[in-house]
């Protein structure tokens, strides 16, 4: 609007020190990914990014095929506050990424994931000021929006890119050219962040890493940081009673010996936090604010994601299976994983067969493929023995 175009820009966000002000936002990435099994298109991923305003250093990120949620924010923030040593080792990258520590203030938009009670209470618990973008003030989140634009510009060079618009895409077949899995894209994106962090920033006159290191003596963030407790406090939560057989969540029972003394303590409920990626364990908040980890009471249940669990129970209802959710879950998930493993093995064998066939057909040789092969003399006891696995 003209009013917005010519109105004065007030409340400019300037952080004078590292971690004084961090902006976080989500965006769908401009690329089509493929699954790791059949390498078929499965859609666009979401990216959550966090940037330190004072240094323009990207402090954390998270990629997922799921729409933005409290989990996206939790995992992005957890990575932002943690040292990056393990991540850089996994990437085999020796470029510096010094971002770590708790931000003093977080600036976000008005999305539901940022407005949730759990997110607001977690920020309050850790002493983080939570500031929302005023409606109609796009400049308020300018730093994170420019970062997203820069990162998507790099994504537009990848196979399977959707570009920024239909006009830019033209006749390019994004789905037909898609080639990267989520894991591959995640690793590429992390390396692209390292490149960005170590490139000259036009508004700084130096790299974000250099700016961070120059201001590091003035840092007020908590380093080292208790990252596991931080991550847990931002996870999705429910209120549950401590029963004689443990905590009931998703119709699954969880137990820890630390809960024994809390059975039957009135009608009060406790806060239970969970990670949807692995529901084999939960965290129960105690009176003093500490969390105790509880695991499946039934050890026959394999670790599973919440999505895998819900799909298994949907199939159980469709098949008319009855009985304990826990036993049905254990049976179905094992069956599904066995079918998947066998399918993957068969597909891999077929691919290997095609590769071998293509290599033989392409070889310009008159030598028989069986020439030189001799039967192995299994009666020769001088041959070394090798360990084998029984399946």
N, C-alpha and C positions, 0 to 999 in steps of 0.2 A: 504494500500500500504506500501511497505518496507520503502519508503522515509518518509512517515508520521509516521511509527512506530518508526524509529530511529532518527527522527528530534528532535531538542531541543524544549521543551515546553516553549514558550515565552508569555509574556503578561498575566501571571497568575492573576486570579481575587481574590483579597483579600480585604475584607471590614474590616476596623479597628473598625468601630462603627456601631451600629444598624441603619438600613435604609440608610447607605451610599451606599450600592449596593444590589439591589434586582434582581433576575433572574426569568423570567416567561416563561412558555412553556405549550403546549398542548400535550395530548396523548389519544388515544382510550383506554379505560379501558378493561382489559382482563376478561370480564364477559358478559354474555347474560342476559338482563333484560326482565321482563314481563310487560304487561300493567296492569293497576289497575282495569280494568273492567272484562275481561275474563281470566286474568292471563296467557296469551299466549305470547310466545317469540316475542320480537320486536327489538332485535339487541343490539349492544354494545353502551354504552354511551361514551361521550368525557369528559375529565377532564382537566381543566386549573388550574395550580398551580403556586404560587409565594413563593419564599424562600429568606430569608435574609441571605446573604453570611457570615457576621461576626458572627452571632449567630446560623446559621443553623435552625432558627425558621421558620416554615411555617407561612407566614403572611396572606395568603388568598387562596381561591379555588373557583371553580365553576364547577358544573356538568350539562350536557345537552345532549339531543339526537340529537342536531343540530351540524353540522360541525363547527370547530373553526371560529370565526368571530370577528368583532369589538365589538359586544355585549358581547361575552365571555370575552374578555380582560377587557372591561369596568366594568363588574360585579365582576370579580375576583379582579381587582384593588380597586374597591369601598369597597369590603369586607376587603381587606388588610389594607386600611387606617383607617377603622372604628373600634371603640371599639367592643369587642366581647361579651359584657354583654348580649345583647338580644339573640344572637345566642346560647350562653351557657345555657341561661334560657330555650330556646325552646328545647334544647337537654337534659334538666334536668341534666346538667353536672356541677360539682363544681371544676373541674380541671382547673388550671389557663391557660389562653391563652392571654398574655399581648400585643401581636402585635397590634400596631396602629400607625398612622402617615404617612406623605407623604415621599416616598423614594427620595433620592437625585439623584440616577441614576438607570435606568432600563436596564438590558441586555436581549436581545431577539434574536431570529433567524430571518431569512429573509422572513418569511411568509407574504402573502399579507395582513393579518389582522394587522400585525405590521408595514407594509410599507404604509398603507393608509394615505392620507393627513389628515383626521380627527384625527387619532391617533397621528400623529406627531405634529399637531398644538395644540392638547390638552396637550401633554407633555410640549411643549414650553410655553403654557399659564400658567401652574402651576410650571414652573421652574424645570422640571425634565429632566435630561440629558438622552437622548435615544441613546444607543450604540448597534449596530448590530454585530452579531457573524460573524467573517471573514469566508469566504468559506473555507472548508477543515480544519477547526480548531475545532474538536469535544471537545477538552479539555476546550474550552472557556466557554461552558455551563455545565461544569462537575458537579457542585453542584445540579442544577435542574435535570440533567439526573440521578444522583445517587438517588435523592429523588424519582423520578418517579419509578425507579427500586425497591426501598424499598417499596413504596406504592403498586405497582403491586404484589410484593411478598406476601403481606397480602391479596390482592384481590384473589390470587390463592387458598386461603383456603375457599372461599365462594362457595355456590351452584351455578352452572351455569358458573363456570370459564372456559375460553378458554385456560388457561395456556399461557405460553410465546411463545409456538411453537406447531406445529402439533405433533411433536415427543413427547413433554412433555404431550400433551393432551391424546395421546394413544387412547383407546377405549371409553373414557369418553364421554357421551352424554351431551354436554353443554346445548343444547336447551331443552332436555328432563328433565334436572335437574334444569333449571332456575326457580327461585322462588322470586326474589326481584324486586320491582318496582323502578322507578327512585327516588321517594321520599324516599323510604326505603334505597336505596343505598346511597343517598345523606347524610342522617343522619348517616349511618354507617361510611361513609368516613370522616365526620367531627369528629366523635369520634375517628377514627383511627389517624387522624391528632393530636388530643389532646394526644393520647397515645404516638405518635412519639415525639411530642414537650416535653413531660415529661419523656422520656427515656434517659438513658446515651448514648451520642454520642461518638463514638470511637475516632474521631479526636479532640474532645473538652475535654474529660475527665469528662464531666458533662452533664446535660440536656440542650437542647436549651433554655428552659425557664430560667434556672439558669444563663446561659450565658447572656441572654437578660437583666435580672434584675441586674447582676453585672455591665453591661456596660450602664445601663439606664441613669446614671447621665451625660454621654457624648453624649446623643442623640441630634441630630440636627433636627429631624423631626418636623413638625408643629402639635402640639397637644394642645388643641383639634382641630379637623379638620371639615371643612364645607363639610361634605360627600355628601349631596344632590347636591350641585353645582358641586362638583368633578365628581359625577356619570353622571350628565347631559352633561358635557363637553366632555365626551368620547363616548356618544351615536352616532349612525348613524345620518347623517344630509343631508338635501336637501336645495336648494335655492328656495325661493318662494316670490311672491309679496304679499303685504298687500292689498287686494281688499275691496270693499265696503261691501261685505258679509263675509269677514274674510280671513283666509288662506286656500288655497285649497291644500290638500295632499291626495294621494290615492283616488282622486275624492270624498273626504269628506271635508266638510267645518268646520273650527275651528274658535272660536271667544273668545276674551277677551276684556273687556272694555278698557284695557290699550292700545289696538291697534287702538282705534278710532282716535287718533291724528296723526296717521302715514299713514292714507289712502291718496292716491294720492300724496305722496311725491316723485315726479319724477318717473323714470323708474327702480329705484334700487330694488334689491331683498334683503331679509333678510335670515339669517341662521335659519333653522327650524330643531330641533332635536326631535327624537321620540324613544320610546322603543317598539320594535316589539312585546313584550309580552303583551302590553296593548296600543292600539292605540286610546283610548278614550281621551287622552290628548297629547299635544305636548308642546315644549318649544321654544319660539321665542326670538332670540338674539336682544337686543336693542343696540343703538349707544354707550352706555357707557360700553358695555360688559356684562351687566346683562341680565338674562333670565326672561321672563314673561311666565307663564303657560296659555295655551289656551285649551279649551275643545270643544267637539262636539257642533256645533251650533244647531243641531237637537237633542234634548234631548230624543227622542224616540229610538235612537240607543243604544243598550246595549254595555257595554265594551266588547272588543274582541281583540284577538291577531291578528297580521298581517297575520299569516298563516290561522287562522279561517276565516278572512275576504276574503282572496283570494280564499279559497275553496268555500265559500258561493257565491261569484261572478261567479266562474266557473260553479257552479250548476245553477245559475240564467241564464247564457247564454245558457246552455244545455236545460233548460226548456223554453227558449224563452221569459223570463220575460223582460219587458221593463219599462222604467220610471226612476225615480231618483235612483241613486246608494244607497243613504242613506236609502230610504224607502224599497227598495228591500233587502238591507243588514239587516235592522231591522227585517223584516218579516222572512227571511231565517234563521237567527241565532236563533231567538226564536223558530222556528219550529224544528231546529236541536237539540237544547237543550232540548226541550220537549220530543222529541223521545228518546234522550239519557237518560233522567231522568226516563222515563217510562220503558225503557229497563233495566236500572240499578235496578229499583224497582222490576221488574219481576224476574230478575236473582237472586236478593237477597232473594226474597220470595221462589224461588225454592231451593236455597241453604239451607235456614232455614228449609224448608219442609224436605229435604233430611237428615239434621242433626237430626231433631225431629224423623223421621222415623227410622234412624239408632239407635238412643238412645233407642227408644221403643223396637226395635227388639233385642237389646243387653241386655235389662233389664230382669233378670231372675225372673219375677214376674207373678203370676197368677191373680193379681188384674186387673180388667177391667180398661182401660184408662178413662172411663167415670164415674167410681165409685167416689162418693163424690161430684160430680158436681151438683149444684142445679140452677134452673132458678132464675135470679135476679128480685126482685119485684120492678119494676119501679114506682109503685104507692106509695112506701114508701117515704114520703117527709122528713123523718128524715135523709136519706142518704145524704152525702156531695155531692155538685155539683163541677164539674171540668171544667176549661176553655177548649174550643176546638177551633181549627182553621178551618176556612172555606176555601175550595179550589174550 
